[in-house]
Amino acid sequence: MPAVTADILVLPRIAQPPAESTHRPATRVTDSMHATEGAGFPVRRPFPVASMTQADPFLLLDHMLAVYEPHEAKGAPWHPHRGFETVTYLMDGTFVHHDSHGGGGVISDGDTQWMTAGSGILHDELPSEELVVKGGHFNGIQLWVNLPKAAKWAKPRYQDITGDRLKLLSSHDGGALVRLIAGDIAEHSGPGLTHTPITLAHASISPGARLTVPWSPDFTAMAFALGGNGTAGVENRPLGDSRLAVFGPGDSVTVTADERQDGRTGQFEVLLLGGLPLHEPVARYGPFVMNTREEIMQAVEDFQAGRMGTIPALHLDGTGETGSR
């Protein structure tokens, strides 16, 4: 997992929350289901599930984790989206993205692509030609962030957030490296621009170390185990192997690494995420997420009529640049 690293001794430190702060309890820990996406690549998906209602404003989280043999890697060919944002963060492997509004690029090793579908867009996400030919490790996440009703018709936007732009922080004792992708932690801000207020970070926690970060009491809060093993909350609820912890009310979040780590990096790799709930009705059908059934029907009609854009001619016959998810 060659995600962005740094000399932790020289990074800004996240101060311990004040003594009067309230630790958010880990109220639930769930396993991920196994699914396939796109042209058939495997994902581990902790939500959405029918019994989970605490993910708002998030719609979906996929953990893309595989070791590909040569010519085995797959992605997601051209498809539409409307009404939300897709956030893809990679730790291993390479993705190539194109979209019908001229956005796109190559991401790998700590990079993030942030696509606001808004009023509608077509895009593809494909593994690099080198990954397809040679095979190798692939590890990343895709997160769907819902847009509030007022922003569902926003103009599509693409953000290319390279790893060197992430805000790198240290835990108060130097036991954890935190890569802040979007939102705020302890008055530090990540580079991602969001319509919906959220916080998204990747933490690497050394064996036996504990990470406690302040968290907006108005936000939902979750921790997803990307690799290694540890616990969630001061209650030390076991967390590992693509499991998701959901936290209750409070203003700080705690995750702790076990003394022994068997993962690829030797650390407990955790995705911290949460946001301001929208509390709006959600109507969803495949790649469309709106507020009403009528808006979903309109999205389908608009896609079929070509009103969400067209595939660039370079990619129509398959001879264009190689890429995908």
Salt bridges, closest charged atoms under 4 A:
ASP31 OD1 - ARG243 NE 2.68
GLU37 OE2 - ARG45 NH2 2.74
ASP62 OD1 - ARG45 NE 2.56
ASP62 OD2 - ARG325 NH2 3.22
GLU85 OE2 - ARG157 NH2 3.97
ASP92 OD2 - ARG264 NH1 2.64
ASP99 OD2 - HIS97 NE2 3.26
ASP124 OD1 - HIS98 ND1 2.81
GLU125 OE1 - HIS123 NE2 3.74
GLU130 OE2 - LYS134 NZ 3.39
ASP241 OD1 - ARG44 NH1 2.98
ASP262 OD1 - ARG260 NE 3.17
GLU269 OE1 - HIS202 NE2 2.77
ASP302 OD2 - ARG82 NH1 2.99
ASP302 OD1 - ARG307 NH2 2.82
GLU321 OE1 - HIS98 NE2 3.59
